[in-house]
Amino acid sequence: MAEECCSVQLIDGDGGFNVGGVESFMKTVKLAECGLSYAVVSIMGPQSSGKSTLLNHLFKTNFREMDAFRGRSQTTKGIWMARGVNIEPLTIVMDLEGSDGRERGEDDTAFEKQSALFALAVSDIVLINMWCHDIGREQAANKPLLKTVFQVMMRLFSPRKTTLLFVIRDKTRTPLENLEPILREDIQKIWDGVPKPEAHKETPLSEFFNVEVTALSSYEEKEEQFLEQVGNLRQRFNQSIAPGGLAGDRRGVVPASGFSFSAQQIWKVIKENKDLDLPAHKVMVATVRCEEIANEKLASVTGNEEWIELDDAVQHDVVPGFGKRLTAILEKCFSDYDAEAFFFDEGVRTSKREQLESKLLQLVNPAYQAMLGHLRTKTLDAFKDAFEKALARGDGFAAASRECTEAFLAKFDKGCEDATIKQANWDPSKIRDKLKRDIEAEILSVRTAKLSELTEKYEKQLDKALKEPVEALFETAGDDTWPAIRKLLNKETKVAVSGLESDLAGFELDQAMVDELLSKLEKYARSVVENKAREESSRILIRMKDRFSTLFSRDADSMPRVWTGKEDIKSITKTARSASMKLLSTLAAIRLDEEKDEIENTLALALVETSKTGAIKERGMDSLDPLASSSWEKIGSEKTLLTPVQCKNVWRQFKSETEFTVTQAISAQEAHKRNNNWLPPPWAIGAMLVLGFNEIMMLLRNPLWLAFIFVAYLVGKAMWVQLDITGDFRHGFLPGILSLSTKFVPTVMSILKKLAEEGQRPNTPDQQQRGPGMDSKSFTNGVHNTSSSSSSTSSNVTSSDGAPDISSPLKQ
């Protein structure tokens, strides 16, 4: 199971020992259970030399590291302690505050000496972080500090074997074998120069310390190499207290359960050492007391009910009189501090007052920023409402935006004055600039929306004014179609452009932008016509067939044609196809510019006058087919709706689909002629009279034959009407014969049945009173009535023996 890092501040920057924190740390890492099986490692060296970074990579700790992008400054304050992760035995790692820091100043080196002495006193291994380029320098590489530590340590403590591991950082190309002897020689010189008690005058350095030297590459420039070297160094800390380890010959180890108390007492002895340059008593008392007074005043403001109420209110909305109320609270706090700290050292008193002022301003700054934020938001909202109302009243856009901007920026400035805190020299210009940017963004957004609305308005106007009229003009395409479209386009474009230009006057736009908007509108108007032309060209075949059908099937009065045989179908077909070809030539290209072309002539020559082969030669064309091309002469591709090849294909399909209509008309003419010509030719009638003269005379000499012929005529007439022979043969000879063969027998049976029913009907008194002269008439009428009744019932007759229903051919 992976271990987790645990860290705590052992000694703060002011030298306070964190007793409770250390006790909690020992319980967390279970240090008391280790007995003597634990090691203490600490690190010392110049400020910002990468000590915390080295420990974090070496022991997987989480000490705070310096942010190089924010500059070089103090990162670790006091002494921090953490547990090394996955190191056996349990290793306590201490990160010391760096020496030679500008935060403490050149003269305040007491804490540096105390912390270094403390580290040497409690640690088994002390890492001394130093730059490679400092080796050999007199005032570098912690030499003065080491000199003091060596001297004081021997006076305060009994000898204890500690390992000093010098870590040379940012190693250059100089081999470690050449650097190590120089460093060891410098350390020996420091040891030899330190005054020693009589008991240790001849004691060698190795009696107190084991000196080890290692070197690491630059972390920033050679990170991978640095991490590899740190990984190798980490292996040396595993089992560091075992014989042969880094701290294998340590002495005077304190049991783990007494580590906290031992460290606390060592620090106490170090702090009480008067030989160290502690602050003078007067300054020390002033420092402590002024700090206490400042903390009391800070706490009084933090718990002030008026401040709490003010802070809560400003989080939700603008608070009137915010600046005056907060200024009064801070003024009272500073007055109380000055009164209580008046008799203390002036330098300390002033310093602590500045610190108190900084903390108080830091406390109230969020409320001040919230106040300005609400003020900015409300001003922006009020600007939006006022600007919208000004535009709704009909004010010019530019004038309305200018007036509203000036008015509401002035209102914001007044609100900032009300929120100003006397003790703080805070500048609200950044918030004001942000408000100004927000207002400008709102104006730009509204302007864009208004211009879009205007453009859309006139585009809809052009759509309404152009689409339907242009479509109507295309439906009646002719020589004047495109001139009419151009005239209509110019007229409607001028109206729309004039209206838009008038509406844009209130925006006070630069002329270039106005010209751009007007140009876009003109292009849009042109695109409406072009799109409509493309739409109509995509339906050219349907349009051509409709026009052909209209001209071919209807006469000059728009009445449907009845093909009686007198019409000139060839001439009508040619006229209708010519009109369709005119439509095709109109929709072959866009002609919004007054440029002449030869499209109509080319189509007429190639499609309508194909029989006149000489016409092609007269035009001087090399190709026999003028439509065998993908482009028109003098017509660009962007203006082409139908290429010559497409026109040829459309015409071919048009002819094939209208051929059936022409064929039907011709068939209808022929059928009409046949139906209206039942008599034989005159020569046949004359031949019949000459050849049948004897038969005619025989009939005239014998009246019985005339009676028989008369009766036969009546029966034949009834059969003619009942069978509807004319209607059957209208569809052709063979269909007529087949239809009559199926209806003949049922029709004869129906007539005979009707005659039988008439003969069996009893005579009424009226019939008995009729004279003999009425009989012949009755007989004649009876035959006629029989014929009529037979005719009336022939449309739906059902035989008694289950014969099928027979329907009239007209109804069928």
C-alpha positions in Angstrom: 0.0 0.0 0.0 1.4 3.4 -1.0 2.3 5.8 1.7 1.1 9.4 1.8 3.1 12.4 2.6 2.4 14.2 5.9 3.9 17.7 6.7 3.8 20.3 9.4 5.5 23.5 10.3 7.9 22.7 13.1 9.1 26.3 13.8 7.4 29.4 12.3 9.2 32.4 10.9 9.1 34.1 14.2 10.8 31.3 16.0 7.8 29.8 17.7 7.9 26.0 18.3 4.7 24.2 17.1 4.3 21.8 20.0 0.7 20.7 19.1 1.6 20.3 15.4 4.6 18.1 16.2 2.6 15.9 18.5 -0.1 15.5 15.9 2.5 14.7 13.3 4.1 12.0 15.4 0.7 10.3 15.9 -0.1 10.4 12.2 3.2 8.9 11.1 3.4 6.6 14.2 6.9 7.8 15.0 6.8 6.6 18.6 6.5 3.0 17.5 9.9 3.1 15.6 12.2 3.1 18.7 15.7 3.9 17.3 14.8 2.8 13.8 14.3 6.2 12.2 16.5 8.9 10.6 16.3 12.7 10.5 17.4 14.5 7.4 17.5 18.3 7.0 18.7 20.7 4.4 20.3 24.1 4.6 21.6 26.6 2.0 21.0 29.9 0.4 17.5 31.2 -0.2 15.9 30.2 -3.6 18.6 27.6 -4.2 16.1 24.8 -4.9 16.2 23.1 -1.5 12.4 22.4 -1.3 12.5 21.2 -4.9 15.3 18.8 -4.2 13.6 17.4 -1.1 10.3 16.9 -3.0 12.0 14.9 -5.7 14.3 13.1 -3.4 11.7 12.1 -0.7 8.4 12.6 -2.5 7.4 15.3 0.0 5.1 18.3 -0.7 7.0 21.3 0.6 6.1 24.5 -1.1 8.3 25.4 -4.0 9.3 28.8 -5.4 7.3 30.0 -8.5 10.1 31.1 -10.8 7.7 33.0 -13.0 6.8 35.3 -10.1 10.4 36.2 -9.3 12.9 35.0 -6.7 11.6 35.4 -3.2 11.3 33.7 0.2 9.2 30.5 -0.1 9.9 28.6 3.1 9.5 30.4 6.4 10.8 28.9 9.5 11.4 25.1 9.6 9.0 22.6 8.1 8.9 18.9 8.7 7.6 16.0 6.6 7.7 12.2 6.3 9.7 10.7 3.4 7.5 8.5 1.2 8.5 4.9 0.7 11.8 5.2 2.5 13.0 2.6 4.9 13.5 3.2 7.8 11.0 5.9 8.5 12.8 9.2 7.6 11.9 12.6 9.0 12.8 15.4 6.5 13.2 19.0 7.6 13.2 22.0 5.2 15.0 25.0 6.7 14.4 28.6 5.8 17.0 29.8 3.3 20.0 31.9 4.5 21.0 35.3 3.1 17.4 36.2 2.3 16.5 39.8 1.6 13.2 39.5 3.6 15.1 39.3 6.9 17.7 41.8 5.8 21.5 41.9 6.0 21.8 42.4 9.8 19.1 40.0 11.0 21.0 36.7 10.7 20.1 35.3 14.1 17.4 33.0 12.9 19.6 31.7 10.2 22.3 30.8 12.8 19.7 29.3 15.2 18.0 27.2 12.5 21.3 25.9 11.2 22.5 25.0 14.7 19.2 23.3 15.4 19.4 21.2 12.2 22.9 20.0 13.0 21.8 19.2 16.6 18.8 17.0 15.7 19.7 15.6 12.3 21.5 12.4 11.3 22.2 13.7 7.8 22.4 17.4 6.8 22.2 18.3 3.1 24.1 21.5 2.4 22.8 22.9 -0.9 25.3 25.1 -2.7 25.9 26.4 -6.2 28.8 25.0 -8.2 30.1 28.4 -9.1 30.4 29.3 -5.3 33.1 26.7 -4.7 36.3 28.4 -3.8 34.7 31.7 -2.7 35.3 33.1 0.7 31.8 34.5 1.3 29.9 31.8 -0.4 28.8 28.2 0.2 27.6 29.0 3.7 31.2 29.3 5.0 30.5 32.0 7.7 27.5 30.1 8.9 29.3 26.8 9.1 32.1 28.5 11.0 29.7 29.9 13.6 27.8 26.6 13.8 31.0 24.5 14.4 32.0 26.9 17.2 28.7 27.0 19.1 27.9 23.4 18.6 31.0 22.2 20.4 30.2 24.5 23.4 26.6 23.5 23.7 26.5 19.9 22.9 28.4 16.7 23.4 30.0 15.4 20.2 27.5 13.7 17.9 28.4 12.1 14.6 26.5 13.8 11.8 26.8 13.3 8.1 27.2 16.4 6.1 26.2 15.7 2.5 27.3 18.7 0.3 25.0 18.8 -2.8 26.6 20.8 -5.6 23.8 22.2 -7.8 23.9 23.1 -11.5 27.2 21.2 -12.0 29.3 22.6 -14.8 31.7 20.7 -17.1 34.3 20.6 -14.3 34.5 17.0 -13.1 33.4 16.2 -9.6 36.8 14.7 -8.9 38.3 18.2 -9.3 35.6 20.0 -7.3 35.4 17.7 -4.3 39.0 18.2 -3.1 38.6 22.0 -3.2 35.4 21.8 -1.2 36.9 19.4 1.4 39.9 21.7 1.8 37.6 24.7 2.4 35.6 22.7 5.1 38.8 21.6 6.8 40.1 25.2 6.9 36.8 26.3 8.6 37.2 23.6 11.1 40.8 24.4 11.8 40.0 28.1 12.2 37.2 27.6 14.8 38.3 28.1 18.5 37.9 24.8 20.3 37.7 23.9 24.0 40.7 22.3 25.5 39.0 18.9 25.4 38.6 19.1 21.6 41.6 21.0 20.4 43.1 18.0 18.8 39.8 16.4 17.8 39.6 15.9 14.0 36.6 16.9 11.9 35.7 13.3 11.2 35.0 12.8 14.9 31.9 15.1 14.6 31.0 14.8 10.9 31.1 12.5 8.0 31.6 14.7 4.9 30.1 13.4 1.6 29.9 15.3 -1.7 27.6 14.8 -4.7 26.7 16.9 -7.7 23.4 17.4 -9.6 22.8 18.9 -13.1 20.5 21.9 -13.6 16.9 21.2 -12.9 15.7 23.8 -15.3 18.1 23.1 -18.2 18.6 19.3 -17.9 15.5 18.1 -16.1 15.7 14.5 -17.2 19.3 14.2 -16.2 18.6 15.9 -12.9 15.7 13.5 -12.1 17.9 10.5 -13.0 20.7 11.7 -10.7 18.1 12.4 -7.9 16.8 8.9 -8.3 20.2 7.4 -7.9 20.8 9.6 -4.8 17.5 8.4 -3.3 18.8 4.9 -3.3 21.5 6.0 -0.8 18.8 7.0 1.7 17.3 3.6 1.8 18.6 1.8 5.0 20.6 4.9 5.7 21.2 4.0 9.3 22.4 0.5 8.6 26.2 -0.1 8.8 27.8 1.3 5.7 24.9 3.7 5.1 25.0 7.5 5.0 24.4 7.6 8.8 25.6 4.2 9.7 28.0 5.4 12.5 25.7 7.9 14.1 25.8 8.4 17.9 23.6 9.8 20.6 20.3 8.9 19.0 17.2 9.9 20.9 14.4 7.3 21.0 11.6 8.2 18.7 9.0 8.7 21.4 11.2 11.5 22.9 11.9 13.3 19.6 9.3 16.0 20.1 10.5 16.9 23.7 14.2 16.7 22.7 13.8 19.0 19.7 11.7 21.4 21.8 14.4 21.7 24.5 17.2 22.0 22.0 15.4 24.9 20.3 14.8 26.5 23.7 18.5 26.4 24.6 19.4 27.8 21.2 16.9 30.6 21.5 18.1 31.5 25.0 21.8 31.7 23.9 22.6 35.4 24.6 25.8 35.2 22.5 23.5 35.3 19.4 22.4 38.7 18.3 18.9 38.8 19.6 17.0 42.1 19.4 17.4 44.6 22.2 15.0 44.2 25.0 13.3 47.5 24.3 12.8 46.8 20.7 11.6 43.3 21.5 9.0 44.4 23.9 7.8 47.1 21.5 7.6 44.5 18.8 5.6 42.1 20.8 3.3 44.7 22.4 2.6 46.6 19.2 1.9 43.3 17.4 -0.6 42.4 20.1 -2.3 45.8 19.9 -2.6 45.6 16.1 -4.0 42.1 16.3 -6.6 43.3 18.9 -7.7 46.2 16.6 -7.9 43.9 13.6 -10.1 41.5 15.5 -12.3 44.4 16.7 -12.9 45.5 13.1 -13.5 41.9 12.0 -16.2 41.5 14.8 -17.7 44.9 14.4 -21.5 44.6 13.8 -21.6 47.6 11.6 -18.8 46.3 9.4 -20.5 42.8 9.2 -23.8 44.4 8.2 -22.1 46.6 5.7 -20.1 43.7 4.2 -23.2 41.5 4.0 -25.3 44.3 2.3 -22.7 45.1 -0.3 -22.6 41.5 -1.5 -26.1 41.9 -2.8 -26.5 45.4 -4.0 -25.2 49.0 -4.1 -25.0 50.5 -0.6 -25.5 54.3 -0.4 -22.8 56.0 1.7 -20.6 53.0 1.6 -17.3 55.0 1.5 -18.2 57.3 4.4 -19.4 54.5 6.6 -16.3 52.3 6.0 -13.9 55.3 6.4 -15.4 56.0 9.8 -14.9 52.4 11.0 -11.2 52.4 9.9 -10.6 55.8 11.3 -11.7 54.8 14.7 -9.6 51.6 14.6 -6.4 53.6 13.7 -7.1 56.2 16.4 -7.4 53.6 19.1 -4.1 52.0 17.9 -2.3 55.3 18.0 -3.5 56.0 21.5 -2.5 52.7 23.0 0.9 52.4 21.2 1.9 56.0 21.6 4.7 55.4 24.2 6.4 52.5 22.4 9.4 52.7 20.0 8.4 54.9 17.1 10.0 52.8 14.5 8.3 49.6 15.7 5.0 51.5 16.3 5.0 52.9 12.7 6.0 49.6 11.2 3.2 47.7 13.0 0.7 50.4 12.1 1.6 50.0 8.5 1.1 46.3 8.8 -2.3 46.8 10.5 -3.3 49.2 7.7 -2.3 46.7 5.1 -4.3 43.9 6.7 -7.4 46.1 7.2 -7.3 47.3 3.6 -6.9 43.8 2.5 -9.9 42.9 4.6 -12.2 45.5 3.2 -10.9 45.4 -0.4 -13.3 42.6 -1.5 -16.3 44.6 -0.2 -15.0 47.7 -2.1 -14.6 45.7 -5.3 -18.1 44.2 -4.8 -19.5 47.7 -4.5 -17.9 48.8 -7.7 -19.0 45.6 -9.4 -22.6 46.2 -8.4 -22.3 49.9 -9.4 -21.0 48.9 -12.9 -23.7 46.3 -13.4 -26.5 48.6 -12.4 -25.1 51.4 -14.5 -24.8 49.1 -17.5 -28.4 47.8 -17.1 -29.7 51.4 -16.8 -27.8 52.4 -19.9 -29.4 49.5 -21.9 -32.9 50.6 -20.8 -32.3 54.2 -21.5 -30.7 53.5 -24.9 -33.5 51.2 -25.9 -36.1 53.8 -25.0 -34.2 56.5 -26.9 -34.2 54.4 -30.0 -37.9 53.6 -29.5 -38.7 57.4 -29.4 -37.1 57.7 -32.8 -33.8 59.4 -31.8 -30.9 59.0 -34.1 -28.8 56.0 -33.3 -25.5 57.8 -33.1 -26.9 60.7 -31.1 -28.7 58.4 -28.7 -25.6 56.3 -28.1 -23.4 59.4 -27.5 -25.8 61.1 -25.1 -26.5 57.9 -23.1 -22.8 57.0 -22.8 -21.8 60.4 -21.5 -24.7 60.5 -19.0 -24.1 57.0 -17.5 -20.3 57.3 -17.3 -20.8 60.5 -15.3 -23.3 58.6 -13.1 -20.8 55.9 -12.5 -18.1 58.4 -11.6 -20.4 59.9 -9.0 -21.1 56.5 -7.5 -17.3 55.8 -7.3 -16.9 59.0 -5.3 -19.5 57.9 -2.9 -17.7 54.5 -2.5 -14.2 56.0 -2.0 -12.4 55.0 1.2 -10.2 57.8 2.7 -7.5 55.6 4.0 -7.1 53.7 0.7 -5.7 55.2 -2.5 -7.6 52.8 -4.8 -8.2 53.8 -8.4 -11.5 52.8 -9.9 -10.3 53.5 -13.4 -10.0 49.8 -14.4 -13.6 49.2 -13.4 -14.6 52.4 -15.3 -12.7 51.3 -18.4 -14.4 47.9 -18.2 -17.8 49.6 -18.0 -16.9 51.8 -21.0 -15.9 48.7 -22.9 -19.2 47.0 -21.9 -21.2 50.0 -23.1 -19.3 50.1 -26.4 -19.9 46.4 -26.9 -23.6 46.9 -26.2 -23.8 49.8 -28.7 -22.0 47.7 -31.3 -24.3 44.7 -30.6 -27.4 46.9 -30.9 -26.1 48.6 -34.0 -25.3 45.3 -35.6 -28.8 44.0 -34.8 -30.5 47.2 -36.1 -28.5 47.1 -39.3 -29.4 43.5 -39.7 -33.1 44.3 -39.2 -32.9 47.1 -41.8 -31.1 44.9 -44.3 -33.6 42.1 -43.7 -36.5 44.5 -44.1 -35.4 45.7 -47.5 -34.4 42.2 -48.6 -38.0 41.1 -47.8 -39.3 44.1 -49.7 -37.2 43.1 -52.7 -38.3 39.5 -52.4 -41.9 40.5 -52.5 -41.4 43.0 -55.3 -39.3 40.7 -57.6 -40.0 37.0 -57.1 -43.7 36.8 -58.3 -43.4 39.4 -61.1 -40.2 37.8 -62.4 -41.9 34.4 -62.3 -44.9 35.7 -64.2 -42.6 37.2 -66.8 -40.8 33.9 -67.3 -44.1 32.1 -67.7 -44.9 34.4 -70.7 -41.3 34.4 -72.0 -40.7 36.4 -75.1 -38.4 38.9 -76.8 -39.2 41.5 -74.2 -38.8 39.3 -71.1 -35.3 40.2 -70.0 -35.7 43.9 -70.8 -38.8 43.9 -68.7 -37.0 42.1 -65.9 -34.1 44.6 -66.1 -36.5 47.5 -65.9 -38.3 45.9 -62.9 -35.0 45.2 -61.2 -33.6 48.7 -61.6 -36.8 50.2 -60.4 -37.2 48.1 -57.3 -33.5 48.3 -56.5 -33.5 52.1 -56.6 -36.5 52.2 -54.3 -34.9 49.8 -51.7 -31.5 51.5 -51.9 -33.0 54.9 -51.4 -35.0 53.7 -48.4 -32.0 52.0 -46.8 -29.7 55.0 -47.4 -32.3 57.3 -45.7 -32.5 54.9 -42.7 -28.7 54.7 -42.4 -28.4 58.5 -42.0 -29.1 58.3 -38.3 -26.3 55.8 -37.6 -23.6 58.3 -38.8 -21.6 55.5 -40.4 -18.5 56.2 -42.4 -19.1 56.4 -46.1 -17.2 53.2 -46.9 -19.5 51.1 -44.6 -22.6 52.8 -46.1 -21.4 52.0 -49.6 -20.8 48.4 -48.6 -24.3 48.0 -47.2 -25.9 49.5 -50.3 -23.7 47.4 -52.5 -24.8 44.3 -50.6 -28.4 45.2 -51.1 -28.0 45.7 -54.8 -26.2 42.4 -55.1 -29.0 40.8 -53.1 -31.6 42.2 -55.5 -29.7 40.8 -58.4 -29.3 37.5 -56.7 -33.1 37.2 -56.2 -33.6 37.5 -60.0 -30.7 35.1 -60.7 -32.0 32.5 -58.2 -35.5 32.8 -59.6 -34.1 32.3 -63.1 -32.1 29.3 -62.0 -35.2 27.9 -60.3 -37.3 28.4 -63.5 -34.5 26.9 -65.6 -34.6 23.7 -63.5 -38.3 23.3 -64.5 -37.8 24.3 -68.1 -39.1 21.0 -69.5 -42.4 21.3 -67.6 -42.7 24.9 -68.6 -42.1 24.0 -72.3 -44.7 21.2 -72.2 -47.3 23.4 -70.5 -46.8 26.1 -73.2 -46.9 23.6 -76.0 -50.1 22.0 -74.5 -51.7 25.4 -74.1 -51.0 26.6 -77.7 -51.7 23.2 -79.3 -54.8 22.1 -77.4 -56.6 25.5 -77.3 -57.5 27.9 -80.0 -57.1 31.7 -80.2 -60.0 32.2 -77.8 -58.5 29.7 -75.3 -61.3 27.3 -76.0 -60.4 23.5 -76.3 -59.8 22.4 -79.9 -62.2 19.9 -81.5 -60.3 18.0 -84.2 -62.9 18.0 -87.0 -60.5 17.5 -89.8 -60.4 21.1 -90.9 -57.4 22.1 -88.7 -53.9 22.4 -90.0 -52.1 20.3 -87.3 -48.7 20.8 -88.9 -48.9 24.6 -88.7 -50.3 24.5 -85.1 -47.5 22.1 -84.0 -44.9 24.4 -85.5 -46.3 27.4 -83.8 -46.5 25.7 -80.4 -43.0 24.3 -80.7 -41.6 27.7 -81.8 -43.2 29.3 -78.7 -41.6 26.5 -76.5 -38.2 27.1 -78.1 -38.6 30.8 -77.3 -39.1 29.9 -73.7 -36.0 27.7 -73.8 -33.9 30.5 -75.3 -35.1 32.9 -72.7 -34.1 30.6 -69.8 -30.8 29.5 -71.3 -28.8 32.4 -69.8 -29.1 35.3 -67.4 -29.3 38.6 -69.3 -29.3 41.3 -66.6 -26.7 43.2 -68.5 -27.7 44.8 -71.8 -25.5 42.5 -73.9 -26.7 41.0 -77.1 -26.2 37.3 -77.7 -27.0 34.7 -80.4 -28.7 32.1 -78.3 -32.1 32.4 -79.8 -30.8 32.3 -83.4 -28.6 29.3 -82.6 -31.5 27.4 -81.0 -33.8 28.3 -83.9 -31.2 27.2 -86.4 -30.3 24.0 -84.6 -33.7 22.9 -83.4 -36.5 24.4 -85.4 -34.9 24.8 -88.9 -32.9 21.6 -88.9 -34.1 20.8 -92.3 -32.5 23.9 -93.8 -28.9 22.7 -93.8 -27.8 25.6 -95.8 -28.6 27.9 -92.9 -25.7 26.5 -90.9 -23.2 27.0 -93.6 -24.3 30.6 -94.0 -23.3 31.2 -90.4 -19.8 30.1 -91.2 -19.7 27.5 -88.4 -17.2 24.7 -88.7 -19.3 22.2 -86.7 -22.5 20.8 -88.2 -24.1 20.9 -84.8 -24.0 24.4 -83.2 -25.2 22.9 -79.9 -22.3 20.6 -79.5 -20.6 22.8 -76.9 -20.6 23.3 -73.1 -20.8 27.1 -73.3 -22.5 29.9 -75.2 -20.6 32.5 -77.2 -20.1 35.8 -75.3 -21.9 34.3 -72.2 -19.8 33.6 -69.1 -20.3 30.4 -67.1 -21.7 32.4 -64.1 -24.5 33.7 -66.3 -25.3 30.3 -68.0 -28.4 28.6 -66.9 -28.6 25.9 -69.6 -25.5 25.0 -71.7 -26.0 24.3 -75.4 -25.7 20.5 -74.8 -28.4 20.7 -72.0 -30.7 22.7 -74.3 -30.3 20.0 -77.0 -31.1 17.3 -74.5 -34.1 19.2 -73.2 -35.4 19.8 -76.7 -35.0 16.1 -77.6 -36.9 15.0 -74.5 -39.5 17.7 -75.1 -40.2 16.5 -78.7 -40.4 12.9 -77.6 -43.0 13.7 -74.8 -45.1 16.0 -77.0 -45.1 13.6 -80.0 -47.9 11.6 -78.5 -50.1 14.6 -78.2 -49.7 15.4 -81.9 -50.3 11.8 -82.9 -53.5 11.7 -80.8 -54.7 14.9 -82.6 -54.1 13.3 -86.0 -55.9 10.1 -84.9 -58.9 12.2 -83.7 -59.1 13.9 -87.0 -59.2 10.6 -88.9 -61.7 9.1 -86.6 -64.0 12.1 -87.0 -63.8 11.8 -90.7 -64.7 8.2 -90.6 -67.7 8.7 -88.2 -69.3 11.4 -90.3 -69.0 9.6 -93.7 -71.5 6.6 -93.6 -72.8 7.0 -97.2 -71.0 5.3 -100.1 -69.3 7.4 -102.6 -71.5 9.0 -105.3 -70.2 6.7 -108.0 -71.3 3.7 -105.9 -74.8 5.2 -105.5 -75.1 5.6 -109.3 -73.9 2.1 -109.9 -76.5 0.7 -107.5 -79.3 2.6 -109.2 -78.3 1.4 -112.7 -77.6 -2.2 -111.7 -80.6 -2.6 -109.4 -83.2 -1.0 -111.7 -85.1 -4.3 -112.3 -85.3 -5.1 -108.6 -86.6 -1.6 -107.9 -89.4 -1.9 -110.5 -90.4 -5.3 -109.1 -90.8 -3.8 -105.6 -93.0 -1.0 -107.0 -95.3 -3.5 -108.9 -95.9 -5.7 -105.8 -97.2 -3.7 -102.6 -96.6 -6.7 -100.3 -92.9 -6.3 -100.8 -93.2 -2.7 -99.8 -95.0 -3.7 -96.6 -92.4 -6.3 -95.8 -89.7 -3.9 -96.5 -91.4 -1.3 -94.2 -91.7 -3.8 -91.3 -88.1 -4.8 -91.9 -87.0 -1.2 -91.8 -88.8 -0.7 -88.4 -87.2 -3.8 -86.9 -83.8 -2.8 -88.3 -84.1 0.7 -87.0 -84.9 -0.7 -83.5 -82.0 -3.0 -83.7 -79.7 -0.1 -84.8 -80.7 2.0 -81.9 -80.6 -0.8 -79.4 -77.2 -2.1 -80.4 -75.7 1.5 -80.8 -73.7 0.4 -83.8 -72.4 3.9 -84.5 -70.8 4.0 -81.0 -69.3 0.5 -81.3 -67.6 1.1 -84.6 -66.3 4.5 -83.4 -63.4 2.5 -81.8 -62.6 0.6 -84.9 -63.9 -2.2 -87.1 -62.7 -5.2 -85.2 -63.7 -3.9 -81.7 -67.2 -3.0 -83.2 -67.7 -6.5 -84.6 -66.7 -8.2 -81.3 -69.0 -5.8 -79.3 -72.0 -6.5 -81.6 -71.5 -10.3 -81.5 -71.9 -10.3 -77.8 -75.0 -8.1 -77.7 -76.9 -9.3 -80.8 -78.7 -12.3 -79.4 -79.7 -10.7 -76.0 -81.0 -7.6 -77.9 -83.2 -9.7 -80.3 -84.6 -11.8 -77.4 -85.4 -8.6 -75.6 -87.3 -7.1 -78.6 -89.3 -10.4 -79.2 -90.2 -10.6 -75.5 -91.5 -7.0 -75.6 -93.6 -7.7 -78.7 -95.1 -10.8 -77.0 -96.0 -8.9 -73.9 -97.7 -6.2 -76.0 -99.8 -8.9 -77.9 -101.0 -10.6 -74.8 -102.2 -7.4 -73.0 -106.2 -7.4 -72.9 -108.1 -4.7 -74.7 -109.4 -1.8 -72.6 -112.8 -0.3 -73.2 -111.1 2.5 -75.0 -109.5 0.1 -77.3 -112.9 -1.7 -78.0 -114.5 1.6 -78.9 -111.8 2.4 -81.4 -112.8 2.0 -84.9 -111.2 -0.2 -87.5 -109.4 2.9 -88.7 -107.4 3.0 -85.6 -106.1 -0.5 -85.9 -103.6 0.2 -88.6 -102.5 3.2 -86.7 -102.2 1.2 -83.5 -100.2 -1.3 -85.2 -97.9 1.3 -86.6 -97.6 2.9 -83.2 -97.1 -0.4 -81.6 -94.2 -1.1 -83.7 -92.9 2.4 -83.1 -93.5 2.1 -79.4 -91.9 -1.3 -79.4 -88.9 0.2 -81.0 -88.8 3.1 -78.5 -89.3 0.8 -75.6 -86.7 -1.5 -76.9 -84.4 1.5 -77.3 -85.1 2.7 -73.8 -84.5 -0.6 -72.2 -81.5 -1.6 -74.2 -79.2 0.1 -71.8 -79.8 -2.5 -69.1 -81.5 -5.8 -70.1 -81.4 -9.0 -68.2 -82.6 -12.3 -69.8 -85.0 -14.5 -68.1 -82.7 -17.5 -68.4 -79.8 -15.8 -66.5 -78.1 -14.0 -69.4 -75.5 -11.4 -68.3 -76.3 -7.7 -68.0 -75.7 -5.7 -71.2 -74.7 -2.0 -70.8 -74.9 0.7 -73.3 -71.6 1.4 -75.1 -71.9 5.0 -74.4 -72.0 4.3 -70.7 -69.2 1.8 -71.0 
